[in-house]
Amino acid sequence: MLFTACVLLVNGLFGERGLTETIRARRTYAAATRDVNDLKRENERLRDLARRLRTDPATIEAVARGQLGLVREGEILVTIRDGR
């Protein structure tokens, strides 16, 4: 009887649906939930940027200047490179 109780205890702790597997599954679920929330925030940020790129001239200009290196008429673009 003691042997059976020990086997059931070990199975309850380390078996396929034991305590350790349940804890591992909860950690995995929590990590996946955090990842999903991070992705939702990133999607919202990108949606906002897309909306501003369609409607806000200042945002369009900032992207054109920053990513494309465009300048206004009469401006001079000076590029400084690291001498290393």
The 8 nearest C-alpha neighbors of each residue, nearest first, counted from 0:
[[1, 3, 2, 4, 5, 6, 7, 8],
 [0, 2, 4, 3, 5, 6, 7, 8],
 [1, 3, 5, 0, 4, 6, 7, 8],
 [4, 2, 6, 0, 5, 1, 7, 8],
 [3, 5, 1, 7, 2, 6, 8, 0],
 [6, 4, 8, 2, 3, 7, 9, 1],
 [5, 7, 3, 9, 8, 4, 10, 2],
 [6, 8, 10, 4, 5, 9, 11, 3],
 [9, 7, 11, 5, 10, 6, 4, 12],
 [10, 8, 12, 6, 11, 7, 13, 5],
 [9, 11, 14, 7, 13, 8, 12, 6],
 [12, 10, 17, 8, 9, 14, 13, 7],
 [11, 13, 17, 18, 9, 10, 19, 14],
 [12, 14, 17, 10, 19, 9, 11, 18],
 [15, 13, 10, 17, 16, 11, 12, 9],
 [14, 16, 17, 20, 13, 10, 11, 19],
 [17, 15, 14, 20, 21, 18, 11, 13],
 [18, 16, 11, 14, 12, 13, 20, 19],
 [17, 19, 12, 21, 20, 22, 11, 13],
 [18, 20, 22, 21, 17, 13, 12, 23],
 [21, 19, 23, 17, 22, 18, 16, 24],
 [22, 20, 24, 18, 23, 19, 25, 17],
 [21, 23, 25, 19, 24, 20, 18, 26],
 [22, 24, 20, 26, 21, 25, 19, 27],
 [23, 25, 27, 21, 22, 26, 20, 28],
 [26, 24, 28, 22, 27, 23, 29, 21],
 [27, 25, 29, 23, 28, 24, 30, 22],
 [26, 28, 24, 30, 25, 29, 31, 23],
 [27, 29, 25, 31, 26, 30, 24, 32],
 [30, 28, 32, 26, 31, 27, 25, 33],
 [31, 29, 33, 27, 32, 28, 26, 34],
 [32, 30, 34, 28, 33, 29, 35, 27],
 [33, 31, 29, 35, 30, 34, 28, 36],
 [32, 34, 36, 30, 31, 35, 37, 29],
 [35, 33, 31, 37, 32, 36, 38, 30],
 [34, 36, 38, 32, 37, 33, 31, 39],
 [37, 35, 39, 33, 38, 34, 32, 40],
 [38, 36, 34, 40, 35, 39, 33, 41],
 [37, 39, 41, 35, 36, 40, 42, 34],
 [38, 40, 36, 42, 41, 37, 35, 43],
 [39, 41, 43, 37, 38, 42, 44, 36],
 [42, 40, 38, 44, 43, 39, 45, 37],
 [43, 41, 39, 45, 44, 40, 38, 46],
 [44, 42, 46, 40, 41, 45, 47, 39],
 [43, 45, 41, 47, 42, 46, 40, 48],
 [44, 46, 48, 42, 47, 43, 49, 41],
 [47, 45, 43, 49, 48, 44, 42, 50],
 [46, 48, 50, 44, 45, 49, 43, 51],
 [47, 49, 45, 51, 50, 46, 52, 44],
 [50, 48, 52, 46, 51, 47, 45, 53],
 [51, 49, 47, 53, 48, 52, 46, 54],
 [50, 52, 55, 48, 54, 53, 49, 47],
 [53, 51, 49, 59, 50, 54, 55, 58],
 [54, 52, 50, 51, 49, 55, 59, 56],
 [53, 55, 51, 52, 50, 56, 59, 58],
 [56, 54, 51, 58, 57, 52, 53, 59],
 [55, 57, 59, 58, 60, 54, 52, 51],
 [58, 56, 60, 59, 55, 61, 62, 52],
 [59, 57, 61, 60, 56, 55, 52, 62],
 [58, 60, 56, 62, 52, 57, 61, 63],
 [59, 61, 63, 57, 58, 62, 64, 56],
 [62, 60, 58, 64, 63, 59, 65, 57],
 [61, 63, 65, 59, 64, 60, 66, 58],
 [64, 62, 60, 67, 61, 69, 65, 66],
 [63, 65, 69, 68, 61, 62, 67, 66],
 [66, 64, 62, 68, 63, 61, 67, 69],
 [65, 67, 62, 63, 68, 64, 69, 61],
 [66, 68, 63, 69, 64, 65, 62, 70],
 [69, 67, 64, 65, 66, 63, 70, 76],
 [68, 70, 64, 67, 63, 71, 65, 66],
 [71, 69, 74, 64, 72, 68, 76, 75],
 [72, 70, 74, 73, 69, 75, 64, 76],
 [71, 73, 74, 70, 75, 69, 76, 64],
 [72, 74, 71, 75, 70, 76, 69, 77],
 [75, 73, 71, 72, 70, 76, 77, 69],
 [74, 76, 77, 73, 70, 71, 72, 78],
 [77, 75, 78, 74, 70, 68, 69, 71],
 [76, 78, 75, 79, 74, 80, 68, 70],
 [77, 79, 80, 76, 68, 75, 81, 69],
 [80, 78, 77, 81, 82, 76, 83, 75],
 [81, 79, 82, 78, 83, 77, 76, 68],
 [80, 82, 83, 79, 78, 77, 76, 68],
 [83, 81, 80, 79, 78, 77, 76, 68],
 [82, 81, 80, 79, 78, 77, 76, 68]]
